[in-house]
Amino acid sequence: MKVVFFHRKPRPNVNFSVENLFKQIRSCLTHDVEWEVKELSYFSEGIFKRIYIGIEAAFHQKDVNHITGDINFVAIFLKKKRTVLTMLDMGFMNRPKSIGRLLLKWFWIILPAKRSAIITTISEATKQELLKYVGIDPSRIRVVYVPISSSFTPFVKEFNKSNPRILQIGTSHNKNVIRLVKALKGIKCELEIVGVINAELSNELKNSAIAFTSSKNISNEEMLQKYHDADILSFASTYEGFGMPIIEANAIGRVVVTSNILSMPEVAGNAAHLVDPYDIDSIRKGILEVISNDSYRETLIRNGFENRKRFDVHQIAQEYTQIYRTLTRR
């Protein structure tokens, strides 16, 4: 069977998480899947470019058409019985302007969902969010997790109990870094931030007198080194469609503190300490617990090695292969 993966046109200096995700998956697909990648010609912006993108996709259809995220509207132009649509999250529905939300609801959720034979989501939480916006048969939605890269393997490091290094990945609003910084005030630690530090965060870091380092636009190898150097991963986000850093920290052997909402408990399983991301005191108590309680911390780390197995790329590639076979049998 022939499968075409439709990818958005990549923007310069942007992290291509979707593209990297499916590159991993394609490398492990079974031999009966003959695949190709169609990178669309224009950025997803403006009505005319989006219409062109849709028409361009329509002329590149195969036995299975897989839209890999971010360009959901392309499904409107494709044959429904052949189309798989991956929806990564519904975070775009948090936009402040009501007209923007209405357009996104129709052209990124409702119409694409109704024009796809099978929809995959990367978590059960995202599936349930999707069902809030569109009335379709839930059996058409399959939860297929994100695979972890093989470069994330156990790396032994003695936990620095007296001055732990806390890794925070991302600084966008949903990453909740301001509350984390407030929670860390008075705790002896070093905060390692990966992301852009804006004026508000800079002021909060100064006011809280926290020792910190920061970096941005780093390579995959540099990111891996950040995990190796860390003692704790803090991932107390207010919104995540999945939460890959949880699994990456699990695989390396770092204790994780993450949120008790949306996809994060689902991804973490019993391999993280869960906190209320909207409660500064809850975040603070979670950090202190994994620092002070040695046996609890080691249990979470051991559980993390087991949790990582759920996100093996070969297993996930097999799940996609079965989805493709379902469509071709039809």
KALIN-V329132 format. One record per residue. N is the residue number from 1. RES is the residue in one letter. PSI is psi in degrees with one decimal (999 if undefined). Layout:
# KALIN-V329132
n->N res->RES psi->PSI
n->N res->RES psi->PSI
This chain:
# KALIN-V329132
n->1 res->M psi->146.6
n->2 res->K psi->127.4
n->3 res->V psi->131.1
n->4 res->V psi->130.3
n->5 res->F psi->116.3
n->6 res->F psi->117.9
n->7 res->H psi->145.5
n->8 res->R psi->158.1
n->9 res->K psi->125.0
n->10 res->P psi->139.8
n->11 res->R psi->145.2
n->12 res->P psi->144.7
n->13 res->N psi->34.5
n->14 res->V psi->142.5
n->15 res->N psi->120.0
n->16 res->F psi->67.7
n->17 res->S psi->-40.8
n->18 res->V psi->-46.4
n->19 res->E psi->-42.0
n->20 res->N psi->-37.7
n->21 res->L psi->-51.4
n->22 res->F psi->-20.4
n->23 res->K psi->-42.3
n->24 res->Q psi->-46.8
n->25 res->I psi->-44.2
n->26 res->R psi->-33.4
n->27 res->S psi->-15.4
n->28 res->C psi->8.8
n->29 res->L psi->152.6
n->30 res->T psi->163.3
n->31 res->H psi->-20.0
n->32 res->D psi->-3.2
n->33 res->V psi->109.2
n->34 res->E psi->107.5
n->35 res->W psi->158.2
n->36 res->E psi->159.2
n->37 res->V psi->129.4
n->38 res->K psi->105.1
n->39 res->E psi->120.3
n->40 res->L psi->154.6
n->41 res->S psi->-24.6
n->42 res->Y psi->156.6
n->43 res->F psi->151.1
n->44 res->S psi->86.9
n->45 res->E psi->137.4
n->46 res->G psi->149.9
n->47 res->I psi->-40.9
n->48 res->F psi->-40.7
n->49 res->K psi->-36.7
n->50 res->R psi->-36.3
n->51 res->I psi->-42.6
n->52 res->Y psi->-44.5
n->53 res->I psi->-44.6
n->54 res->G psi->-43.2
n->55 res->I psi->-41.2
n->56 res->E psi->-43.9
n->57 res->A psi->-38.7
n->58 res->A psi->-30.3
n->59 res->F psi->4.7
n->60 res->H psi->26.8
n->61 res->Q psi->150.5
n->62 res->K psi->-162.2
n->63 res->D psi->-37.7
n->64 res->V psi->131.3
n->65 res->N psi->115.9
n->66 res->H psi->111.4
n->67 res->I psi->119.9
n->68 res->T psi->12.1
n->69 res->G psi->149.7
n->70 res->D psi->-19.5
n->71 res->I psi->48.8
n->72 res->N psi->-35.1
n->73 res->F psi->-19.5
n->74 res->V psi->-28.2
n->75 res->A psi->-27.5
n->76 res->I psi->-28.2
n->77 res->F psi->-3.9
n->78 res->L psi->166.3
n->79 res->K psi->123.0
n->80 res->K psi->-44.5
n->81 res->K psi->-14.9
n->82 res->R psi->-0.6
n->83 res->T psi->130.0
n->84 res->V psi->129.9
n->85 res->L psi->123.0
n->86 res->T psi->122.4
n->87 res->M psi->119.6
n->88 res->L psi->-41.8
n->89 res->D psi->174.7
n->90 res->M psi->21.1
n->91 res->G psi->-28.0
n->92 res->F psi->-16.9
n->93 res->M psi->-1.0
n->94 res->N psi->6.9
n->95 res->R psi->143.1
n->96 res->P psi->-31.8
n->97 res->K psi->128.1
n->98 res->S psi->-36.4
n->99 res->I psi->-37.4
n->100 res->G psi->-42.8
n->101 res->R psi->-38.6
n->102 res->L psi->-45.6
n->103 res->L psi->-43.3
n->104 res->L psi->-40.1
n->105 res->K psi->-41.7
n->106 res->W psi->-43.9
n->107 res->F psi->-10.7
n->108 res->W psi->-14.2
n->109 res->I psi->-67.9
n->110 res->I psi->-58.5
n->111 res->L psi->-46.2
n->112 res->P psi->-38.8
n->113 res->A psi->-40.9
n->114 res->K psi->-19.7
n->115 res->R psi->14.8
n->116 res->S psi->139.8
n->117 res->A psi->-43.8
n->118 res->I psi->137.4
n->119 res->I psi->133.5
n->120 res->T psi->140.5
n->121 res->T psi->156.5
n->122 res->I psi->3.1
n->123 res->S psi->158.5
n->124 res->E psi->-33.6
n->125 res->A psi->-42.5
n->126 res->T psi->-37.7
n->127 res->K psi->-45.8
n->128 res->Q psi->-35.8
n->129 res->E psi->-44.8
n->130 res->L psi->-43.6
n->131 res->L psi->-18.9
n->132 res->K psi->-26.4
n->133 res->Y psi->-23.3
n->134 res->V psi->137.3
n->135 res->G psi->93.4
n->136 res->I psi->165.7
n->137 res->D psi->119.8
n->138 res->P psi->-23.1
n->139 res->S psi->-15.1
n->140 res->R psi->-7.6
n->141 res->I psi->123.0
n->142 res->R psi->131.9
n->143 res->V psi->117.4
n->144 res->V psi->116.9
n->145 res->Y psi->169.3
n->146 res->V psi->131.2
n->147 res->P psi->151.7
n->148 res->I psi->144.8
n->149 res->S psi->145.7
n->150 res->S psi->-12.5
n->151 res->S psi->-13.9
n->152 res->F psi->99.0
n->153 res->T psi->162.2
n->154 res->P psi->135.9
n->155 res->F psi->111.4
n->156 res->V psi->132.4
n->157 res->K psi->132.8
n->158 res->E psi->130.8
n->159 res->F psi->128.4
n->160 res->N psi->90.7
n->161 res->K psi->-30.2
n->162 res->S psi->-27.4
n->163 res->N psi->70.1
n->164 res->P psi->146.2
n->165 res->R psi->121.8
n->166 res->I psi->120.6
n->167 res->L psi->127.2
n->168 res->Q psi->117.8
n->169 res->I psi->117.0
n->170 res->G psi->144.1
n->171 res->T psi->9.0
n->172 res->S psi->167.7
n->173 res->H psi->-41.2
n->174 res->N psi->-15.7
n->175 res->K psi->-13.8
n->176 res->N psi->33.4
n->177 res->V psi->-32.1
n->178 res->I psi->-46.0
n->179 res->R psi->-37.0
n->180 res->L psi->-45.9
n->181 res->V psi->-42.3
n->182 res->K psi->-37.8
n->183 res->A psi->-29.6
n->184 res->L psi->-7.1
n->185 res->K psi->124.6
n->186 res->G psi->-7.9
n->187 res->I psi->125.6
n->188 res->K psi->112.8
n->189 res->C psi->173.2
n->190 res->E psi->122.0
n->191 res->L psi->123.9
n->192 res->E psi->112.2
n->193 res->I psi->127.3
n->194 res->V psi->108.9
n->195 res->G psi->174.0
n->196 res->V psi->130.4
n->197 res->I psi->111.0
n->198 res->N psi->179.6
n->199 res->A psi->-40.1
n->200 res->E psi->-45.7
n->201 res->L psi->-39.6
n->202 res->S psi->-44.1
n->203 res->N psi->-39.8
n->204 res->E psi->-38.4
n->205 res->L psi->-40.8
n->206 res->K psi->-45.0
n->207 res->N psi->-33.7
n->208 res->S psi->-6.9
n->209 res->A psi->47.3
n->210 res->I psi->133.6
n->211 res->A psi->128.1
n->212 res->F psi->158.0
n->213 res->T psi->158.6
n->214 res->S psi->157.4
n->215 res->S psi->160.4
n->216 res->K psi->161.9
n->217 res->N psi->47.7
n->218 res->I psi->159.8
n->219 res->S psi->168.8
n->220 res->N psi->-38.3
n->221 res->E psi->-40.8
n->222 res->E psi->-36.3
n->223 res->M psi->-41.3
n->224 res->L psi->-40.3
n->225 res->Q psi->-34.3
n->226 res->K psi->-41.8
n->227 res->Y psi->-42.8
n->228 res->H psi->-39.3
n->229 res->D psi->-18.6
n->230 res->A psi->158.1
n->231 res->D psi->-34.9
n->232 res->I psi->139.4
n->233 res->L psi->122.5
n->234 res->S psi->124.6
n->235 res->F psi->56.5
n->236 res->A psi->57.5
n->237 res->S psi->157.0
n->238 res->T psi->-14.5
n->239 res->Y psi->130.9
n->240 res->E psi->135.6
n->241 res->G psi->-25.7
n->242 res->F psi->-80.7
n->243 res->G psi->57.6
n->244 res->M psi->-36.4
n->245 res->P psi->-27.0
n->246 res->I psi->-48.7
n->247 res->I psi->-37.5
n->248 res->E psi->-43.0
n->249 res->A psi->-40.7
n->250 res->N psi->-47.5
n->251 res->A psi->-33.3
n->252 res->I psi->-27.1
n->253 res->G psi->37.8
n->254 res->R psi->141.4
n->255 res->V psi->143.5
n->256 res->V psi->135.5
n->257 res->V psi->118.5
n->258 res->T psi->178.1
n->259 res->S psi->155.7
n->260 res->N psi->24.3
n->261 res->I psi->160.9
n->262 res->L psi->-132.4
n->263 res->S psi->-17.0
n->264 res->M psi->-43.5
n->265 res->P psi->-35.0
n->266 res->E psi->-44.2
n->267 res->V psi->-41.2
n->268 res->A psi->-30.7
n->269 res->G psi->-130.2
n->270 res->N psi->25.3
n->271 res->A psi->27.7
n->272 res->A psi->156.1
n->273 res->H psi->124.2
n->274 res->L psi->138.6
n->275 res->V psi->162.2
n->276 res->D psi->112.6
n->277 res->P psi->-16.6
n->278 res->Y psi->-2.4
n->279 res->D psi->107.9
n->280 res->I psi->-39.6
n->281 res->D psi->-36.1
n->282 res->S psi->-42.5
n->283 res->I psi->-44.4
n->284 res->R psi->-46.6
n->285 res->K psi->-36.6
n->286 res->G psi->-44.2
n->287 res->I psi->-46.2
n->288 res->L psi->-35.4
n->289 res->E psi->-44.5
n->290 res->V psi->-20.1
n->291 res->I psi->-45.0
n->292 res->S psi->-29.0
n->293 res->N psi->95.2
n->294 res->D psi->-46.9
n->295 res->S psi->-39.5
n->296 res->Y psi->-43.6
n->297 res->R psi->-45.0
n->298 res->E psi->-34.5
n->299 res->T psi->-44.3
n->300 res->L psi->-40.1
n->301 res->I psi->-44.5
n->302 res->R psi->-43.5
n->303 res->N psi->-32.7
n->304 res->G psi->-39.3
n->305 res->F psi->-36.4
n->306 res->E psi->-41.0
n->307 res->N psi->-35.8
n->308 res->R psi->-28.9
n->309 res->K psi->-23.5
n->310 res->R psi->-14.5
n->311 res->F psi->33.0
n->312 res->D psi->133.5
n->313 res->V psi->-33.3
n->314 res->H psi->-40.9
n->315 res->Q psi->-43.1
n->316 res->I psi->-38.4
n->317 res->A psi->-37.4
n->318 res->Q psi->-38.3
n->319 res->E psi->-41.4
n->320 res->Y psi->-38.6
n->321 res->T psi->-43.0
n->322 res->Q psi->-36.8
n->323 res->I psi->-44.4
n->324 res->Y psi->-40.6
n->325 res->R psi->-35.8
n->326 res->T psi->-43.4
n->327 res->L psi->-42.6
n->328 res->T psi->-30.6
n->329 res->R psi->-33.3
n->330 res->R psi->999
